[in-house]
Amino acid sequence: MRDATCEADALGFENLKILVVEPDEDVRSTMTRVLQCNGFEVEGAAVVQKAAAAGDRYRLIVASHEPPDISATNVLTWAAQWTPAIPVVLTSACATVAAAVEAMRHGACDYLIKPFEPERLVAVVHNVLEAFNPQRSASQAPDHRSHQKTFITRDARLMEVLQMARQVARSTATVLIQGESGTGKELLAAFIHRHSLHPEAPYIAVNCAALPEQLAESELFGHEKGAFTGAVARKVGKFELAKKGTLVLDEIGEMPLALQVKLLRALQEREIDRVGGTQPVPVEARLVAITNRNLAQAVACGAFREDLYFRIHVIPLVIPPLRNRVADIPILADHFLARFSAQYGKTIQCFSEEACRRLVRHEWKGNVRELENRVERAVLLVEGDTVDSHHLGLTAPLAAPIGAPPPLVVRPGTTVWEMERQLIMGTLSEVNQNRTRAAELLGISIRTLRNKLREYRLHHEPHPQTHSI
């Protein structure tokens, strides 16, 4: 509780009261408690009118949109009467994409569909307060790359990654983020920065693959005046610019070997040498390294230093690809549909059943980035209110998602009972014995899975021997 409060204070939210408008007392209590545990000052109300007298004290309203008790129009109108207007986040248990689009068109900052994870609520509140906080000066404005976007997920493995990221964020340990292109690696780096000891400090991201080799050292560590031809003034490098904040080295696997040596020294000694400098310069920035390469293989073939690999491999975080997070595909698609529909002034309500099937079964080699691009394309092409499969342009053969139950090899004479056992045991093997994940893939309850495993175990146990007298 204390750490969470310090986190909100550091972001400059300590004097910003949030109003939670929710007719369900249990839900209201839970939302209030979650926000309070994250350091916010929160007040709850069953209807927005009950808080009318204190409206100018609020800096954010999180309101349920559950007609006939609470009207989104009433909440937005009430919030708009103040100077400055109070930002509103709407929530609903029976919302559609069309409702979300309409709400945002009329002034809502965001729209949460119940049930939502506490993490999602806190992230949305952070984002809105960052955007509308009048107490933050221009010099304190956060880097948009670290505050604009948040993770949207139901996947248990990705939620474990986020939980670990949050646990280590308030340390200074180096973090290595790995994953395929388009999975959201820099998004995770930004998530770590938001929850770090110094979220108000600079967030500096550098793409190592885009750095010219002859200028890379100067870009990272800086140079002194006259250090080389054209060095007409001192240049401060990225390490120093990051101050107490976060330095993100994207595509670190592409860094030249000569520069890897200097990076290793910077991490070990917490100091750098400017090009042409005579005195070491202490640095405090926390390093987050990002790669879509297998660094262990790069070490084996001599393309990456082993000592640097172990130095940055303190906290390894791996983001699973989208094809292994099938449950995330529909919610991400709906999120992008609402966003692009509002952006392009359209009233698209949903995906057709065939479009949904295509989305779920597509391989998504480009991961979330590819999904986002496909949905944007569809929004631009749709003339009605429904996205159909041809709008998505997924012309490649349908592919079963990786992580789905492996195909069965059925031989003549195999019993149905044995086929079922092979399917269940094979699925468990594919997901490293994760019973919850296996039950999800098989479409059965975890209780049914446990019963089946008990049945198979009893079937293979030797029967007690009997002796004739």
ChimeraX attribute file (.defattr): number of C-alpha atoms within 10 A of each C-alpha:
attribute: neighborCount
match mode: 1-to-1
recipient: residues
	/A:1	10
	/A:2	9
	/A:3	13
	/A:4	16
	/A:5	18
	/A:6	15
	/A:7	23
	/A:8	22
	/A:9	15
	/A:10	16
	/A:11	21
	/A:12	17
	/A:13	21
	/A:14	15
	/A:15	14
	/A:16	19
	/A:17	17
	/A:18	22
	/A:19	24
	/A:20	25
	/A:21	28
	/A:22	25
	/A:23	19
	/A:24	11
	/A:25	13
	/A:26	10
	/A:27	12
	/A:28	19
	/A:29	15
	/A:30	12
	/A:31	21
	/A:32	20
	/A:33	14
	/A:34	16
	/A:35	21
	/A:36	18
	/A:37	17
	/A:38	18
	/A:39	20
	/A:40	25
	/A:41	19
	/A:42	19
	/A:43	17
	/A:44	22
	/A:45	18
	/A:46	18
	/A:47	18
	/A:48	23
	/A:49	14
	/A:50	12
	/A:51	17
	/A:52	11
	/A:53	8
	/A:54	10
	/A:55	19
	/A:56	16
	/A:57	14
	/A:58	21
	/A:59	23
	/A:60	25
	/A:61	26
	/A:62	26
	/A:63	29
	/A:64	29
	/A:65	27
	/A:66	17
	/A:67	9
	/A:68	6
	/A:69	11
	/A:70	18
	/A:71	16
	/A:72	22
	/A:73	14
	/A:74	13
	/A:75	23
	/A:76	22
	/A:77	14
	/A:78	16
	/A:79	24
	/A:80	15
	/A:81	12
	/A:82	12
	/A:83	8
	/A:84	12
	/A:85	17
	/A:86	19
	/A:87	21
	/A:88	26
	/A:89	26
	/A:90	24
	/A:91	24
	/A:92	20
	/A:93	13
	/A:94	10
	/A:95	15
	/A:96	15
	/A:97	22
	/A:98	19
	/A:99	18
	/A:100	27
	/A:101	26
	/A:102	19
	/A:103	22
	/A:104	19
	/A:105	15
	/A:106	13
	/A:107	17
	/A:108	21
	/A:109	19
	/A:110	20
	/A:111	25
	/A:112	22
	/A:113	16
	/A:114	12
	/A:115	10
	/A:116	15
	/A:117	12
	/A:118	12
	/A:119	16
	/A:120	15
	/A:121	17
	/A:122	16
	/A:123	17
	/A:124	21
	/A:125	21
	/A:126	19
	/A:127	18
	/A:128	19
	/A:129	18
	/A:130	20
	/A:131	17
	/A:132	15
	/A:133	16
	/A:134	11
	/A:135	12
	/A:136	15
	/A:137	8
	/A:138	7
	/A:139	6
	/A:140	13
	/A:141	14
	/A:142	20
	/A:143	15
	/A:144	13
	/A:145	15
	/A:146	23
	/A:147	21
	/A:148	17
	/A:149	15
	/A:150	18
	/A:151	16
	/A:152	17
	/A:153	18
	/A:154	16
	/A:155	16
	/A:156	13
	/A:157	16
	/A:158	19
	/A:159	16
	/A:160	12
	/A:161	17
	/A:162	18
	/A:163	13
	/A:164	15
	/A:165	23
	/A:166	18
	/A:167	13
	/A:168	16
	/A:169	22
	/A:170	18
	/A:171	12
	/A:172	17
	/A:173	15
	/A:174	20
	/A:175	24
	/A:176	24
	/A:177	24
	/A:178	22
	/A:179	18
	/A:180	18
	/A:181	17
	/A:182	19
	/A:183	22
	/A:184	21
	/A:185	23
	/A:186	21
	/A:187	17
	/A:188	24
	/A:189	28
	/A:190	27
	/A:191	23
	/A:192	24
	/A:193	28
	/A:194	26
	/A:195	21
	/A:196	24
	/A:197	19
	/A:198	21
	/A:199	25
	/A:200	18
	/A:201	22
	/A:202	21
	/A:203	26
	/A:204	21
	/A:205	20
	/A:206	17
	/A:207	14
	/A:208	20
	/A:209	16
	/A:210	12
	/A:211	16
	/A:212	11
	/A:213	14
	/A:214	8
	/A:215	10
	/A:216	18
	/A:217	23
	/A:218	20
	/A:219	19
	/A:220	25
	/A:221	23
	/A:222	23
	/A:223	22
	/A:224	19
	/A:225	15
	/A:226	14
	/A:227	16
	/A:228	11
	/A:229	7
	/A:230	8
	/A:231	13
	/A:232	11
	/A:233	11
	/A:234	16
	/A:235	16
	/A:236	16
	/A:237	19
	/A:238	20
	/A:239	27
	/A:240	20
	/A:241	20
	/A:242	21
	/A:243	19
	/A:244	20
	/A:245	25
	/A:246	28
	/A:247	26
	/A:248	28
	/A:249	23
	/A:250	23
	/A:251	18
	/A:252	22
	/A:253	24
	/A:254	18
	/A:255	21
	/A:256	19
	/A:257	14
	/A:258	11
	/A:259	13
	/A:260	20
	/A:261	13
	/A:262	17
	/A:263	20
	/A:264	17
	/A:265	14
	/A:266	19
	/A:267	19
	/A:268	11
	/A:269	12
	/A:270	16
	/A:271	19
	/A:272	23
	/A:273	20
	/A:274	23
	/A:275	21
	/A:276	16
	/A:277	16
	/A:278	9
	/A:279	10
	/A:280	13
	/A:281	15
	/A:282	15
	/A:283	18
	/A:284	17
	/A:285	26
	/A:286	26
	/A:287	22
	/A:288	26
	/A:289	25
	/A:290	26
	/A:291	21
	/A:292	18
	/A:293	16
	/A:294	11
	/A:295	19
	/A:296	15
	/A:297	11
	/A:298	16
	/A:299	16
	/A:300	11
	/A:301	10
	/A:302	11
	/A:303	16
	/A:304	21
	/A:305	22
	/A:306	14
	/A:307	13
	/A:308	18
	/A:309	18
	/A:310	10
	/A:311	16
	/A:312	20
	/A:313	17
	/A:314	12
	/A:315	16
	/A:316	16
	/A:317	21
	/A:318	18
	/A:319	18
	/A:320	18
	/A:321	22
	/A:322	27
	/A:323	24
	/A:324	18
	/A:325	19
	/A:326	21
	/A:327	16
	/A:328	17
	/A:329	25
	/A:330	15
	/A:331	15
	/A:332	18
	/A:333	22
	/A:334	19
	/A:335	20
	/A:336	20
	/A:337	28
	/A:338	27
	/A:339	20
	/A:340	21
	/A:341	25
	/A:342	20
	/A:343	14
	/A:344	11
	/A:345	13
	/A:346	21
	/A:347	21
	/A:348	22
	/A:349	20
	/A:350	19
	/A:351	23
	/A:352	14
	/A:353	12
	/A:354	12
	/A:355	19
	/A:356	17
	/A:357	14
	/A:358	21
	/A:359	23
	/A:360	22
	/A:361	18
	/A:362	21
	/A:363	20
	/A:364	21
	/A:365	16
	/A:366	17
	/A:367	20
	/A:368	21
	/A:369	15
	/A:370	16
	/A:371	22
	/A:372	19
	/A:373	14
	/A:374	18
	/A:375	27
	/A:376	21
	/A:377	15
	/A:378	23
	/A:379	29
	/A:380	13
	/A:381	13
	/A:382	17
	/A:383	12
	/A:384	12
	/A:385	15
	/A:386	17
	/A:387	24
	/A:388	19
	/A:389	19
	/A:390	14
	/A:391	19
	/A:392	21
	/A:393	13
	/A:394	15
	/A:395	10
	/A:396	8
	/A:397	10
	/A:398	14
	/A:399	13
	/A:400	13
	/A:401	17
	/A:402	16
	/A:403	16
	/A:404	17
	/A:405	20
	/A:406	14
	/A:407	10
	/A:408	11
	/A:409	9
	/A:410	12
	/A:411	8
	/A:412	5
	/A:413	6
	/A:414	10
	/A:415	11
	/A:416	10
	/A:417	9
	/A:418	12
	/A:419	14
	/A:420	13
	/A:421	16
	/A:422	17
	/A:423	17
	/A:424	22
	/A:425	15
	/A:426	17
	/A:427	24
	/A:428	20
	/A:429	15
	/A:430	17
	/A:431	16
	/A:432	10
	/A:433	13
	/A:434	12
	/A:435	19
	/A:436	16
	/A:437	20
	/A:438	26
	/A:439	19
	/A:440	13
	/A:441	17
	/A:442	16
	/A:443	10
	/A:444	12
	/A:445	13
	/A:446	16
	/A:447	12
	/A:448	11
	/A:449	18
	/A:450	13
	/A:451	11
	/A:452	15
	/A:453	15
	/A:454	11
	/A:455	12
	/A:456	15
	/A:457	10
	/A:458	11
	/A:459	10
	/A:460	8
	/A:461	8
	/A:462	7
	/A:463	8
	/A:464	6
	/A:465	5
	/A:466	6
	/A:467	5
	/A:468	3
	/A:469	3
